[in-house]
């Protein structure tokens, strides 16, 4: 199973999601990420937040939708925050789609402690959602039940 995490710039939330998901995922399940308008670089704070949490950053880079062209995902999860007025990218195809809105921690201003707290809170929320996803009976769950569960997980 292949899961695609998408947002606009592919520099923060989708990158964090890809790394966290792959950190916990068993063999045979993997995540990738992309952006509708990729920034071309991952935010250094995203990488340092992952490293501080003990999550590997090898191979993470900002990429567009062509990153999965030859190997399309089974599930697409958008992570932009609609409440912030962002337009979420849409992937048209047979993949199951879900939206797990996340506020963008890179928009937080203030001192280093406030910015670190925003990144760590986002990382904790992603971790909770990814662990809930991976706890599902992915080998036996129906497509409709999976869609329902992905919507439930979005509220965690």
C-alpha positions in Angstrom: 0.0 0.0 0.0 1.2 3.4 -0.9 0.0 6.6 0.8 0.5 10.1 -0.6 0.5 13.1 1.7 -0.1 16.3 -0.2 -0.1 20.0 0.5 0.8 23.1 -1.4 4.6 23.6 -0.9 5.7 20.1 0.2 8.1 21.7 2.6 6.6 21.2 6.0 3.3 19.4 6.9 3.4 16.8 4.1 7.1 16.2 4.6 6.5 15.7 8.4 3.6 13.3 7.6 5.7 11.3 5.1 8.6 10.9 7.6 6.4 10.0 10.6 4.2 7.5 8.7 7.3 5.7 7.3 8.9 5.7 10.8 6.0 3.6 12.1 4.9 1.8 9.0 5.5 -2.0 8.7 7.1 -3.4 5.6 4.8 -3.2 2.6 3.2 0.1 3.5 5.0 3.3 2.6 4.3 7.0 2.3 5.5 9.6 -0.1 4.6 13.3 -0.2 4.2 16.0 -2.8 3.0 19.5 -3.4 0.8 21.2 -6.0 3.3 24.0 -6.0 6.4 22.5 -4.5 8.8 25.0 -2.8 11.8 23.0 -4.0 13.3 22.7 -0.5 12.3 21.3 2.8 12.1 23.8 5.6 15.2 23.3 7.8 12.9 23.5 10.9 10.9 20.5 9.6 14.1 18.5 9.3 15.4 19.5 12.7 12.0 18.7 14.4 12.1 15.3 12.9 15.7 14.7 13.9 15.0 15.8 17.5 12.2 13.2 17.6 14.5 10.5 16.4 12.9 10.2 13.0 15.0 9.7 9.9 15.2 12.5 7.3 17.2 10.6 4.7 15.6 11.0 1.2 13.2 13.7 2.1 12.9 16.4 -0.5 10.3 18.8 -1.8 8.7 17.4 -4.9 5.7 17.8 -7.2 3.0 15.3 -8.3 5.3 13.8 -10.9 7.1 12.0 -8.0 4.6 9.2 -8.1 3.8 9.2 -11.8 5.0 5.7 -12.4 3.7 4.3 -9.1 0.5 5.9 -8.2 -0.7 5.9 -4.6 -3.6 3.9 -3.2 -4.6 6.6 -0.7 -4.2 10.4 -1.0 -4.3 12.5 2.2 -4.3 16.3 1.9 -2.9 18.1 5.0 -3.5 21.7 4.2 -5.7 23.6 6.7 -8.9 24.7 5.0 -9.6 27.0 7.9 -6.5 29.0 7.0 -7.9 29.7 3.5 -5.4 27.5 1.7 -6.5 25.7 -1.4 -5.8 22.0 -1.0 -4.4 20.3 -4.0 -6.5 17.6 -5.6 -5.3 14.4 -7.1 -7.7 13.0 -9.6 -7.6 9.2 -10.0 -8.8 6.0 -8.4 -7.0 6.6 -5.1 -9.0 6.8 -1.9 -9.0 10.4 -0.8 -9.1 12.0 2.7 -8.4 15.3 4.3 -6.4 15.6 7.5 -6.2 19.4 7.9 -3.2 20.7 9.8 -2.3 24.3 10.7 1.0 25.3 9.2 3.6 25.6 12.0 5.8 27.6 9.7 3.3 30.4 9.9 3.8 30.8 13.6 5.8 33.9 14.6 7.4 34.7 17.9 10.4 33.5 19.8 12.2 30.2 19.1 10.3 28.5 21.9 6.9 29.4 20.4 8.0 28.2 16.9 9.4 24.9 18.3 6.2 24.4 20.2 4.1 24.8 17.1 6.3 22.3 15.1 6.3 19.8 18.0 2.5 20.1 18.4 2.0 19.5 14.6 4.4 16.5 14.8 2.5 15.0 17.8 -0.8 15.4 15.9 0.6 13.7 12.8 2.1 10.9 14.9 -1.3 10.3 16.6 -3.1 10.1 13.3 -0.5 7.9 11.6 -0.5 5.4 14.5 -4.3 5.3 14.3 -4.1 4.7 10.6 -1.6 1.9 11.0 -3.6 0.2 13.8 -6.4 -0.5 11.3 -6.8 -3.9 9.8 -5.6 -2.8 6.4 -5.5 -6.2 4.9 -9.2 -6.9 5.5 -11.0 -3.5 5.8 -13.3 -2.5 3.0 -12.8 0.6 0.9 -15.9 2.2 2.4 -14.9 1.3 6.0 -11.4 2.7 5.3 -12.8 5.9 4.1 -14.9 6.2 7.2 -11.9 5.5 9.4 -9.7 8.0 7.6 -12.4 10.7 8.2 -12.5 9.7 11.9 -8.8 9.9 12.2 -8.9 13.4 10.8 -10.6 14.5 14.0 -7.8 13.2 16.3 
